[in-house]
Amino acid sequence: MNTSIVIADDHPLMLRGLTDFLTSKGYNIVGSAEDGNSAYNLIVKLNPKIAILDIRMPHKTGLEIAEACKKNNLSTKIILITFDKEEVLFDKAKELNVYGYILKEFTIEEIETCIKSVEKNTPYFSEEIAHYLKLSDLGEKPDALNLLTKSELRILKLISENRTSQNISEELNISIRTVEKHRSHIVAKLDLDDKPTSLTIWAGLNKAFI
């Protein structure tokens, strides 16, 4: 395990902690920096396989470095670490072919998994972010879901898992008649036709949003 890595973070403790941790795991830390310009210069000079960058740094942000690497066809794969959970940043990171995006509170837990994933050319995003990206890839959440009550949403979720009315009745400790009543309300609110399979198909297709 000798992957060459540059690390940049304007918080010295974070920088030292991450450097020491990855060195102890056998990774080859070829350079470190506390600002964006220095980090980018190290990437250009050393051509590491991976650069682990804080998003918010003086002179150049992690995203600006990723943008410069993409523009200049540098082969270094970028992993961003941040406290930011703003969706616009995730979208920008995807657009710039960033390979990893880890929330700082999970850095030590996730960084090795992330690096191993990136070494195999597979992007890795912290679970909380991955869920958002999965939804954004699928498109917009259907507005009709906002019309459903909590009980209806709970039943719809079970329908999306291919549960029968009998299963749902047992799980929620309600009568089958009540389940069927809820189903017919859901069908009406989602404006579906009343074929028996329509609701199951719709729930399956929209499972990620429920």
C-alpha positions as CSV (number, residue, x, y, z in Angstrom):
1,M,0.0,0.0,0.0
2,N,2.0,3.0,-1.2
3,T,-0.5,5.4,-2.7
4,S,1.0,8.9,-2.9
5,I,-1.1,11.5,-1.2
6,V,-1.1,15.3,-0.7
7,I,-3.1,16.6,2.3
8,A,-4.2,20.2,2.7
9,D,-6.2,21.8,5.6
10,D,-5.8,25.2,7.2
11,H,-6.4,23.7,10.6
12,P,-2.9,22.5,11.8
13,L,-4.4,19.9,14.2
14,M,-6.6,18.4,11.6
15,L,-3.7,18.4,9.1
16,R,-1.3,16.7,11.5
17,G,-3.9,14.2,12.8
18,L,-4.8,13.1,9.3
19,T,-1.2,12.9,8.2
20,D,-0.1,10.9,11.2
21,F,-3.1,8.6,10.9
22,L,-2.6,7.8,7.2
23,T,1.2,7.4,7.6
24,S,0.6,4.9,10.4
25,K,-1.7,3.0,7.9
26,G,1.1,2.8,5.4
27,Y,0.1,5.5,3.0
28,N,2.8,7.7,1.4
29,I,2.1,11.3,2.4
30,V,4.3,13.2,-0.1
31,G,3.3,16.7,0.9
32,S,1.0,18.8,3.1
33,A,-0.2,22.4,2.9
34,E,-2.2,24.9,5.0
35,D,-3.6,26.9,2.1
36,G,-5.1,26.3,-1.3
37,N,-2.3,27.8,-3.5
38,S,0.4,25.7,-1.8
39,A,-1.8,22.7,-2.1
40,Y,-2.3,23.2,-5.8
41,N,1.4,23.8,-6.4
42,L,2.2,20.5,-4.6
43,I,-0.3,18.7,-6.8
44,V,1.3,20.1,-10.0
45,K,4.8,19.4,-8.8
46,L,4.4,16.0,-7.2
47,N,1.5,14.5,-9.2
48,P,0.1,12.5,-6.3
49,K,-2.5,9.8,-6.9
50,I,-4.8,11.4,-4.4
51,A,-5.2,14.9,-2.9
52,I,-7.2,15.2,0.3
53,L,-8.4,18.8,0.6
54,D,-10.4,20.9,3.0
55,I,-13.1,22.7,1.1
56,R,-12.6,26.1,2.8
57,M,-9.0,27.2,2.7
58,P,-7.2,30.6,2.2
59,H,-6.3,31.6,-1.4
60,K,-8.0,28.6,-3.1
61,T,-10.8,26.5,-1.9
62,G,-10.8,22.7,-2.3
63,L,-13.4,23.1,-5.1
64,E,-11.3,25.7,-6.9
65,I,-8.3,23.3,-6.8
66,A,-10.6,20.5,-8.2
67,E,-11.7,22.9,-10.9
68,A,-8.1,23.8,-11.8
69,C,-7.0,20.1,-11.8
70,K,-9.9,19.3,-14.2
71,K,-9.2,22.3,-16.5
72,N,-5.5,21.3,-16.7
73,N,-6.1,17.6,-17.1
74,L,-4.2,16.6,-13.9
75,S,-4.7,13.0,-13.0
76,T,-4.7,13.5,-9.2
77,K,-8.0,12.3,-7.8
78,I,-9.6,14.8,-5.3
79,I,-11.1,13.9,-2.0
80,L,-12.8,16.8,-0.2
81,I,-13.2,17.0,3.6
82,T,-15.6,19.5,5.1
83,F,-18.2,20.4,7.7
84,D,-20.4,21.7,4.8
85,K,-23.6,20.0,4.1
86,E,-24.9,22.4,1.5
87,E,-26.4,20.6,-1.5
88,V,-25.0,23.2,-4.0
89,L,-21.5,22.1,-2.9
90,F,-22.2,18.4,-3.5
91,D,-23.6,19.2,-6.9
92,K,-20.5,21.3,-7.8
93,A,-18.2,18.5,-6.5
94,K,-19.9,16.0,-8.8
95,E,-19.7,18.4,-11.7
96,L,-15.9,18.7,-11.1
97,N,-15.4,14.9,-11.0
98,V,-14.4,15.0,-7.3
99,Y,-13.9,11.3,-6.2
100,G,-14.6,11.7,-2.5
101,Y,-16.6,14.0,-0.2
102,I,-16.3,13.3,3.5
103,L,-17.9,15.1,6.3
104,K,-15.2,16.1,8.8
105,E,-17.0,14.5,11.8
106,F,-16.6,11.1,10.0
107,T,-13.1,11.7,8.5
108,I,-11.1,9.2,10.6
109,E,-13.8,6.6,10.4
110,E,-14.3,6.9,6.6
111,I,-11.0,8.1,5.1
112,E,-9.5,4.6,4.6
113,T,-12.7,3.3,3.0
114,C,-12.8,6.3,0.8
115,I,-9.2,6.0,-0.3
116,K,-9.6,2.3,-1.1
117,S,-12.7,3.1,-3.1
118,V,-10.9,5.9,-5.0
119,E,-8.0,3.6,-5.7
120,K,-10.5,1.4,-7.6
121,N,-11.8,4.5,-9.5
122,T,-15.0,4.4,-7.6
123,P,-16.3,7.7,-6.1
124,Y,-17.1,7.7,-2.4
125,F,-19.3,10.1,-0.5
126,S,-20.2,10.1,3.2
127,E,-23.5,8.2,3.7
128,E,-25.5,11.4,4.5
129,I,-24.3,13.0,1.2
130,A,-24.6,9.8,-0.8
131,H,-28.3,9.7,0.1
132,Y,-28.9,13.2,-1.2
133,L,-26.9,12.4,-4.4
134,K,-28.9,9.3,-5.0
135,L,-32.1,11.4,-4.8
136,S,-30.7,14.1,-7.1
137,D,-29.7,11.5,-9.6
138,L,-33.2,10.1,-9.6
139,G,-34.8,13.5,-10.1
140,E,-37.3,15.5,-8.0
141,K,-39.4,14.2,-5.2
142,P,-43.0,13.8,-6.5
143,D,-45.1,16.7,-5.1
144,A,-48.0,14.4,-4.5
145,L,-46.1,12.8,-1.6
146,N,-46.6,16.0,0.4
147,L,-50.4,15.4,0.3
148,L,-50.1,12.1,2.3
149,T,-50.5,11.8,6.0
150,K,-47.9,10.1,8.2
151,S,-50.0,7.0,8.4
152,E,-50.3,6.9,4.6
153,L,-46.6,7.4,4.1
154,R,-45.9,4.6,6.5
155,I,-48.2,2.3,4.5
156,L,-46.8,3.5,1.2
157,K,-43.2,2.7,2.4
158,L,-44.3,-0.9,3.3
159,I,-46.0,-1.2,-0.1
160,S,-42.7,-0.1,-1.8
161,E,-41.1,-3.1,0.0
162,N,-43.7,-5.4,-1.7
163,R,-45.6,-6.1,1.5
164,T,-49.2,-7.4,1.2
165,S,-52.2,-5.8,2.9
166,Q,-52.1,-8.8,5.3
167,N,-48.4,-8.1,6.1
168,I,-49.1,-4.4,6.6
169,S,-52.1,-5.1,8.8
170,E,-50.0,-7.4,11.1
171,E,-47.1,-5.0,11.2
172,L,-49.1,-1.9,12.1
173,N,-51.6,-3.8,14.2
174,I,-54.6,-2.5,12.2
175,S,-57.3,-4.3,10.3
176,I,-57.0,-5.2,6.7
177,R,-60.1,-3.0,6.1
178,T,-58.2,0.0,7.4
179,V,-55.2,-0.8,5.3
180,E,-57.4,-1.0,2.2
181,K,-59.0,2.3,3.1
182,H,-55.6,3.9,3.4
183,R,-54.6,2.4,0.0
184,S,-57.6,3.9,-1.7
185,H,-56.9,7.3,-0.2
186,I,-53.3,7.1,-1.4
187,V,-54.3,6.1,-4.9
188,A,-56.7,9.1,-5.0
189,K,-54.1,11.5,-3.8
190,L,-51.4,10.3,-6.2
191,D,-54.0,10.4,-9.0
192,L,-53.3,6.8,-10.0
193,D,-55.7,4.5,-11.9
194,D,-57.4,1.8,-9.7
195,K,-55.7,-1.3,-11.2
196,P,-54.5,-3.5,-8.3
197,T,-50.9,-3.2,-9.3
198,S,-50.7,0.5,-10.0
199,L,-49.9,1.6,-6.5
200,T,-47.3,-1.2,-6.0
201,I,-45.5,-0.2,-9.3
202,W,-45.6,3.6,-8.4
203,A,-44.3,2.9,-4.9
204,G,-41.4,0.7,-6.2
205,L,-40.4,3.4,-8.8
206,N,-40.4,6.1,-6.1
207,K,-39.1,4.1,-3.2
208,A,-36.1,6.4,-2.6
209,F,-38.3,9.3,-1.9
210,I,-40.7,7.7,0.5
